[in-house]
Amino acid sequence: MMGHHFGVPFHEELQKRIIRTALSRITEAEKSGDIYLFPMTWAEARLEGKEIEKKLGIAP
């Protein structure tokens, strides 16, 4: 688990997707400074994260 730098805490699948996407941009970016918009908003990720926390029994 890596936490907020790579997605919400405990959302391992999303964290892996973010890291893989970031690494793929090294070879797929067309020019320096290209901006890639990840296809998920922080709000969507946080909602999924809250569900994961509930399932783990650690939700406040």
Backbone atoms as SQL, in Angstrom:
CREATE TABLE atoms (id INTEGER PRIMARY KEY, chain TEXT, resi INTEGER, resn TEXT, atom TEXT, x REAL, y REAL, z REAL);
INSERT INTO atoms VALUES
  (1, 'A', 1, 'MET', 'N', 0.839, -1.183, 0.000),
  (2, 'A', 1, 'MET', 'CA', 0.000, 0.000, 0.000),
  (3, 'A', 1, 'MET', 'C', 0.882, 1.243, 0.000),
  (4, 'A', 2, 'MET', 'N', 0.540, 2.160, -0.847),
  (5, 'A', 2, 'MET', 'CA', 1.364, 3.351, -0.960),
  (6, 'A', 2, 'MET', 'C', 0.640, 4.624, -0.557),
  (7, 'A', 3, 'GLY', 'N', -0.650, 4.581, -0.463),
  (8, 'A', 3, 'GLY', 'CA', -1.372, 5.758, 0.004),
  (9, 'A', 3, 'GLY', 'C', -1.594, 6.817, -1.053),
  (10, 'A', 4, 'HIS', 'N', -1.766, 8.038, -0.618),
  (11, 'A', 4, 'HIS', 'CA', -2.250, 9.125, -1.453),
  (12, 'A', 4, 'HIS', 'C', -1.388, 9.482, -2.663),
  (13, 'A', 5, 'HIS', 'N', -0.117, 9.181, -2.660),
  (14, 'A', 5, 'HIS', 'CA', 0.716, 9.529, -3.808),
  (15, 'A', 5, 'HIS', 'C', 0.331, 8.726, -5.045),
  (16, 'A', 6, 'PHE', 'N', -0.195, 7.543, -4.852),
  (17, 'A', 6, 'PHE', 'CA', -0.546, 6.657, -5.958),
  (18, 'A', 6, 'PHE', 'C', -2.010, 6.252, -5.926),
  (19, 'A', 7, 'GLY', 'N', -2.849, 7.037, -5.305),
  (20, 'A', 7, 'GLY', 'CA', -4.257, 6.705, -5.169),
  (21, 'A', 7, 'GLY', 'C', -4.621, 6.637, -3.695),
  (22, 'A', 8, 'VAL', 'N', -5.834, 6.283, -3.434),
  (23, 'A', 8, 'VAL', 'CA', -6.294, 6.264, -2.049),
  (24, 'A', 8, 'VAL', 'C', -5.731, 5.046, -1.302),
  (25, 'A', 9, 'PRO', 'N', -5.558, 5.158, 0.014),
  (26, 'A', 9, 'PRO', 'CA', -5.035, 4.040, 0.803),
  (27, 'A', 9, 'PRO', 'C', -5.902, 2.788, 0.661),
  (28, 'A', 10, 'PHE', 'N', -5.264, 1.651, 0.643),
  (29, 'A', 10, 'PHE', 'CA', -5.888, 0.330, 0.604),
  (30, 'A', 10, 'PHE', 'C', -6.484, -0.033, -0.757),
  (31, 'A', 11, 'HIS', 'N', -6.427, 0.852, -1.732),
  (32, 'A', 11, 'HIS', 'CA', -6.968, 0.557, -3.066),
  (33, 'A', 11, 'HIS', 'C', -5.803, 0.081, -3.939),
  (34, 'A', 12, 'GLU', 'N', -5.374, -1.152, -3.688),
  (35, 'A', 12, 'GLU', 'CA', -4.178, -1.679, -4.327),
  (36, 'A', 12, 'GLU', 'C', -4.286, -1.731, -5.847),
  (37, 'A', 13, 'GLU', 'N', -5.442, -2.107, -6.368),
  (38, 'A', 13, 'GLU', 'CA', -5.601, -2.194, -7.825),
  (39, 'A', 13, 'GLU', 'C', -5.439, -0.821, -8.474),
  (40, 'A', 14, 'LEU', 'N', -6.031, 0.193, -7.894),
  (41, 'A', 14, 'LEU', 'CA', -5.891, 1.543, -8.441),
  (42, 'A', 14, 'LEU', 'C', -4.442, 2.010, -8.342),
  (43, 'A', 15, 'GLN', 'N', -3.782, 1.723, -7.232),
  (44, 'A', 15, 'GLN', 'CA', -2.382, 2.113, -7.081),
  (45, 'A', 15, 'GLN', 'C', -1.522, 1.482, -8.162),
  (46, 'A', 16, 'LYS', 'N', -1.774, 0.206, -8.453),
  (47, 'A', 16, 'LYS', 'CA', -1.024, -0.475, -9.516),
  (48, 'A', 16, 'LYS', 'C', -1.310, 0.168, -10.870),
  (49, 'A', 17, 'ARG', 'N', -2.575, 0.497, -11.141),
  (50, 'A', 17, 'ARG', 'CA', -2.925, 1.133, -12.414),
  (51, 'A', 17, 'ARG', 'C', -2.232, 2.478, -12.578),
  (52, 'A', 18, 'ILE', 'N', -2.178, 3.253, -11.508),
  (53, 'A', 18, 'ILE', 'CA', -1.538, 4.567, -11.567),
  (54, 'A', 18, 'ILE', 'C', -0.046, 4.422, -11.834),
  (55, 'A', 19, 'ILE', 'N', 0.607, 3.506, -11.138),
  (56, 'A', 19, 'ILE', 'CA', 2.041, 3.310, -11.335),
  (57, 'A', 19, 'ILE', 'C', 2.324, 2.811, -12.747),
  (58, 'A', 20, 'ARG', 'N', 1.547, 1.834, -13.211),
  (59, 'A', 20, 'ARG', 'CA', 1.757, 1.309, -14.573),
  (60, 'A', 20, 'ARG', 'C', 1.521, 2.387, -15.626),
  (61, 'A', 21, 'THR', 'N', 0.503, 3.190, -15.427),
  (62, 'A', 21, 'THR', 'CA', 0.223, 4.273, -16.370),
  (63, 'A', 21, 'THR', 'C', 1.362, 5.280, -16.379),
  (64, 'A', 22, 'ALA', 'N', 1.829, 5.646, -15.206),
  (65, 'A', 22, 'ALA', 'CA', 2.936, 6.610, -15.120),
  (66, 'A', 22, 'ALA', 'C', 4.178, 6.074, -15.822),
  (67, 'A', 23, 'LEU', 'N', 4.498, 4.822, -15.614),
  (68, 'A', 23, 'LEU', 'CA', 5.666, 4.237, -16.263),
  (69, 'A', 23, 'LEU', 'C', 5.482, 4.145, -17.780),
  (70, 'A', 24, 'SER', 'N', 4.281, 3.837, -18.213),
  (71, 'A', 24, 'SER', 'CA', 4.044, 3.744, -19.662),
  (72, 'A', 24, 'SER', 'C', 4.190, 5.102, -20.337),
  (73, 'A', 25, 'ARG', 'N', 3.919, 6.171, -19.613),
  (74, 'A', 25, 'ARG', 'CA', 4.040, 7.515, -20.193),
  (75, 'A', 25, 'ARG', 'C', 5.486, 7.843, -20.552),
  (76, 'A', 26, 'ILE', 'N', 6.448, 7.168, -19.958),
  (77, 'A', 26, 'ILE', 'CA', 7.858, 7.403, -20.283),
  (78, 'A', 26, 'ILE', 'C', 8.111, 7.132, -21.759),
  (79, 'A', 27, 'THR', 'N', 7.514, 6.078, -22.274),
  (80, 'A', 27, 'THR', 'CA', 7.741, 5.725, -23.679),
  (81, 'A', 27, 'THR', 'C', 6.622, 6.199, -24.605),
  (82, 'A', 28, 'GLU', 'N', 5.443, 6.480, -24.067),
  (83, 'A', 28, 'GLU', 'CA', 4.315, 6.826, -24.923),
  (84, 'A', 28, 'GLU', 'C', 4.096, 8.327, -25.089),
  (85, 'A', 29, 'ALA', 'N', 4.694, 9.137, -24.255),
  (86, 'A', 29, 'ALA', 'CA', 4.521, 10.586, -24.384),
  (87, 'A', 29, 'ALA', 'C', 5.128, 11.031, -25.713),
  (88, 'A', 30, 'GLU', 'N', 4.414, 11.897, -26.417),
  (89, 'A', 30, 'GLU', 'CA', 4.887, 12.329, -27.724),
  (90, 'A', 30, 'GLU', 'C', 5.962, 13.404, -27.630),
  (91, 'A', 31, 'LYS', 'N', 5.935, 14.200, -26.562),
  (92, 'A', 31, 'LYS', 'CA', 6.941, 15.242, -26.391),
  (93, 'A', 31, 'LYS', 'C', 7.054, 15.584, -24.913),
  (94, 'A', 32, 'SER', 'N', 8.116, 16.245, -24.563),
  (95, 'A', 32, 'SER', 'CA', 8.320, 16.665, -23.188),
  (96, 'A', 32, 'SER', 'C', 7.196, 17.611, -22.767),
  (97, 'A', 33, 'GLY', 'N', 6.670, 17.406, -21.600),
  (98, 'A', 33, 'GLY', 'CA', 5.609, 18.268, -21.093),
  (99, 'A', 33, 'GLY', 'C', 4.209, 17.808, -21.442),
  (100, 'A', 34, 'ASP', 'N', 4.085, 16.691, -22.171),
  (101, 'A', 34, 'ASP', 'CA', 2.743, 16.166, -22.466),
  (102, 'A', 34, 'ASP', 'C', 1.993, 15.924, -21.161),
  (103, 'A', 35, 'ILE', 'N', 0.730, 16.204, -21.175),
  (104, 'A', 35, 'ILE', 'CA', -0.117, 15.985, -19.999),
  (105, 'A', 35, 'ILE', 'C', -1.088, 14.860, -20.304),
  (106, 'A', 36, 'TYR', 'N', -1.158, 13.894, -19.417),
  (107, 'A', 36, 'TYR', 'CA', -2.073, 12.765, -19.565),
  (108, 'A', 36, 'TYR', 'C', -3.115, 12.861, -18.465),
  (109, 'A', 37, 'LEU', 'N', -4.363, 12.788, -18.836),
  (110, 'A', 37, 'LEU', 'CA', -5.449, 12.825, -17.850),
  (111, 'A', 37, 'LEU', 'C', -5.873, 11.400, -17.535),
  (112, 'A', 38, 'PHE', 'N', -5.610, 10.989, -16.311),
  (113, 'A', 38, 'PHE', 'CA', -5.989, 9.643, -15.865),
  (114, 'A', 38, 'PHE', 'C', -7.504, 9.530, -15.898),
  (115, 'A', 39, 'PRO', 'N', -8.044, 8.422, -16.389),
  (116, 'A', 39, 'PRO', 'CA', -9.495, 8.302, -16.578),
  (117, 'A', 39, 'PRO', 'C', -10.310, 8.036, -15.311),
  (118, 'A', 40, 'MET', 'N', -9.906, 8.624, -14.199),
  (119, 'A', 40, 'MET', 'CA', -10.668, 8.491, -12.956),
  (120, 'A', 40, 'MET', 'C', -10.439, 9.750, -12.142),
  (121, 'A', 41, 'THR', 'N', -11.495, 10.273, -11.562),
  (122, 'A', 41, 'THR', 'CA', -11.343, 11.455, -10.720),
  (123, 'A', 41, 'THR', 'C', -10.964, 11.028, -9.303),
  (124, 'A', 42, 'TRP', 'N', -10.420, 11.978, -8.554),
  (125, 'A', 42, 'TRP', 'CA', -10.078, 11.694, -7.160),
  (126, 'A', 42, 'TRP', 'C', -11.342, 11.337, -6.372),
  (127, 'A', 43, 'ALA', 'N', -12.447, 12.010, -6.664),
  (128, 'A', 43, 'ALA', 'CA', -13.703, 11.731, -5.949),
  (129, 'A', 43, 'ALA', 'C', -14.149, 10.286, -6.188),
  (130, 'A', 44, 'GLU', 'N', -14.034, 9.817, -7.421),
  (131, 'A', 44, 'GLU', 'CA', -14.405, 8.431, -7.732),
  (132, 'A', 44, 'GLU', 'C', -13.490, 7.452, -6.986),
  (133, 'A', 45, 'ALA', 'N', -12.199, 7.757, -7.000),
  (134, 'A', 45, 'ALA', 'CA', -11.234, 6.891, -6.311),
  (135, 'A', 45, 'ALA', 'C', -11.523, 6.851, -4.819),
  (136, 'A', 46, 'ARG', 'N', -11.846, 7.993, -4.241),
  (137, 'A', 46, 'ARG', 'CA', -12.104, 8.049, -2.798),
  (138, 'A', 46, 'ARG', 'C', -13.357, 7.261, -2.428),
  (139, 'A', 47, 'LEU', 'N', -14.384, 7.330, -3.264),
  (140, 'A', 47, 'LEU', 'CA', -15.587, 6.537, -2.994),
  (141, 'A', 47, 'LEU', 'C', -15.267, 5.044, -2.997),
  (142, 'A', 48, 'GLU', 'N', -14.488, 4.609, -3.979),
  (143, 'A', 48, 'GLU', 'CA', -14.088, 3.203, -4.022),
  (144, 'A', 48, 'GLU', 'C', -13.237, 2.860, -2.798),
  (145, 'A', 49, 'GLY', 'N', -12.350, 3.781, -2.422),
  (146, 'A', 49, 'GLY', 'CA', -11.512, 3.565, -1.251),
  (147, 'A', 49, 'GLY', 'C', -12.316, 3.412, 0.022),
  (148, 'A', 50, 'LYS', 'N', -13.358, 4.207, 0.163),
  (149, 'A', 50, 'LYS', 'CA', -14.218, 4.111, 1.354),
  (150, 'A', 50, 'LYS', 'C', -14.903, 2.754, 1.418),
  (151, 'A', 51, 'GLU', 'N', -15.313, 2.235, 0.255),
  (152, 'A', 51, 'GLU', 'CA', -15.936, 0.906, 0.220),
  (153, 'A', 51, 'GLU', 'C', -14.933, -0.171, 0.643),
  (154, 'A', 52, 'ILE', 'N', -13.706, -0.027, 0.188),
  (155, 'A', 52, 'ILE', 'CA', -12.655, -0.988, 0.566),
  (156, 'A', 52, 'ILE', 'C', -12.407, -0.911, 2.075),
  (157, 'A', 53, 'GLU', 'N', -12.356, 0.303, 2.615),
  (158, 'A', 53, 'GLU', 'CA', -12.150, 0.461, 4.059),
  (159, 'A', 53, 'GLU', 'C', -13.290, -0.176, 4.856),
  (160, 'A', 54, 'LYS', 'N', -14.522, -0.046, 4.373),
  (161, 'A', 54, 'LYS', 'CA', -15.670, -0.685, 5.040),
  (162, 'A', 54, 'LYS', 'C', -15.503, -2.197, 5.047),
  (163, 'A', 55, 'LYS', 'N', -15.103, -2.755, 3.896),
  (164, 'A', 55, 'LYS', 'CA', -14.929, -4.201, 3.794),
  (165, 'A', 55, 'LYS', 'C', -13.812, -4.689, 4.711),
  (166, 'A', 56, 'LEU', 'N', -12.791, -3.863, 4.891),
  (167, 'A', 56, 'LEU', 'CA', -11.681, -4.233, 5.773),
  (168, 'A', 56, 'LEU', 'C', -12.008, -3.968, 7.240),
  (169, 'A', 57, 'GLY', 'N', -13.130, -3.285, 7.500),
  (170, 'A', 57, 'GLY', 'CA', -13.530, -2.997, 8.868),
  (171, 'A', 57, 'GLY', 'C', -12.727, -1.885, 9.504),
  (172, 'A', 58, 'ILE', 'N', -12.199, -0.969, 8.684),
  (173, 'A', 58, 'ILE', 'CA', -11.392, 0.128, 9.222),
  (174, 'A', 58, 'ILE', 'C', -12.002, 1.496, 8.919),
  (175, 'A', 59, 'ALA', 'N', -13.219, 1.517, 8.394),
  (176, 'A', 59, 'ALA', 'CA', -13.877, 2.793, 8.088),
  (177, 'A', 59, 'ALA', 'C', -14.268, 3.486, 9.390),
  (178, 'A', 60, 'PRO', 'N', -14.127, 4.813, 9.424),
  (179, 'A', 60, 'PRO', 'CA', -14.500, 5.544, 10.650),
  (180, 'A', 60, 'PRO', 'C', -15.993, 5.526, 10.905);
